[in-house]
Amino acid sequence: MTIIEVDKNLFVNMKQVFRIELIQIEKSDRCYIKFHSSGGEYAISREFPSDVAARDWLSLSVIRSSGSNEILEL
């Protein structure tokens, strides 16, 4: 199980995610990540200053969580 905290006290089990969407905020460089489950539910991450920062955060969070087998940022 790979669980990451996508926002304060909001956790996502990456094994249940079937689609990840990067959403750009209008008239801004800021963005967030939307995690979709197969049941039609979704979770939205905190905002990031850029799409590069969002992708880097996601990659590092999944790698750290997978490597440690622990819930991150409790």
Protein Blocks (a to p, Z undefined) as FASTA:
>chain_A
ZZddfbghiacdfklpcbdcddddehiabdcdddddfkopacdddddfbfklmmmmmmmm
mmmmmmnopaehZZ
